[in-house]
Amino acid sequence: MTLALGIMAGAAFGLVLLSAFFSGSETALTTSSRPRLYELEKRGDRRARTVLNLKEQPERLIGGILLGNNLVNILASALATSVFLTLFGESGVIWATLVMTALVLVFGEVLPKTYAIVYPERFSLAVSSVISLFVRIFGPVVIGVEVIVKYVLSLAGVDLANAGNILSPQEEIRGAIDLHHKEGAVVKNDRDMLGGVLDLSELELSDLMVHRTKMFSIDVDMPNDEIISELLKSGFSRAPVWQENSDNIIGVLHAKDVLSALQASQGDASKLDIKAICSNAWFVPDTTTVNYQLSAFLRRKSHFALVVDEYGEVMGLVTLEDILEEIVGEIADEHDVISADISREASGSMVVNGSLQIRDLNRTNDWELPDEEANTIAGLVIHEAQMIPEKGQAFTFHGFRFEVAGKKRNQITRLRITPLNNTG
């Protein structure tokens, strides 16, 4: 009798260890990182491929593991109850319940799952072969369970066939980056750069182009020496050239081509044929995605394009540098004119240029002002106010106070922005 009880008690404890195996496997296999596993697979780890195959059928995986876990838990509880009934009589049921609850909770659930959370890839690789074999052996049973589950859920109105991830892969990556930034694992500059790369496929050229009102251009009918002087003073290496009116763009003038032509004419600007020096203008629709335009720049080995609307009217221009700045932030060299788009005040407020892009303001201050309805901060104020405000008028929305500090005709030129919590 004593030997039989010992065998039964040992079997019950062994089943608790099996419960720990299944519990830890469930946690490890569901939380292990797919990107890390893909990287391990590329390095030749066959176990990583096994884990990825298991993760591709999550219902089958979870069903198989839960089947095994419930079998061993129920059997362990039955054996323990039999042992304690023999030892303590009817009160053995209570003792069996208390002891098995403690054993299963500590050794069958919390301990293995804690280890699996800390080392998910290591754990999942170690158990992959056994779990894969178990899922294959008990596949028919698990499939039957899946059918019953889907039927019951369908009665409750849950359509698993159309179920899917509500987040796109880009949004998942962005969420992971923001979470790591919040936890301190990713610095702000890296967060902004990675976020900028993800934004390229969502932004259109109209979101980042230099608007025509701020676009530097050259009248081809000006004297050649004035054209050269204006181009040099602008600080730009390229400029669109127009004739008769600013909408009639006839080409793009490159400072390098001007210098080459001047050298060929021995420095005599009057001998230059500006039209002949100009290269053909490249026109692109304002609805083109930034990601596509970046690829187009690389294909054409060009850095400059003019943006037009659906009517063919020039709306502005975009350069390769503009796109790169969406990723890495402002790129300045020794010839760039420093722009005072943002100036901070001692009170905690800041005065900004009305034409400042909302995205740039958000990136600089780590704010979350919406940019769906307007690209510039002045546009946002006009959209929210539903009017063109006068100088001195102030509005409060999205957690900030916006005061019109400057206006030229119908254009808001300067805004004073004050965070309502006086931080920023």
Beta strands, then each sheet from edge to edge (+ up, - down):
strand 1: 210-211
strand 2: 218-219
strand 3: 238-242
strand 4: 249-254
strand 5: 283-285
strand 6: 304-308
strand 7: 314-319
strand 8: 342-344
strand 9: 350-353
strand 10: 394-397
strand 11: 400-408
strand 12: 411-419
sheet 1: 1+ 7- 6+ 5+
sheet 2: 2+ 3+ 4-
sheet 3: 8+ 9- 12+ 11- 10+
end
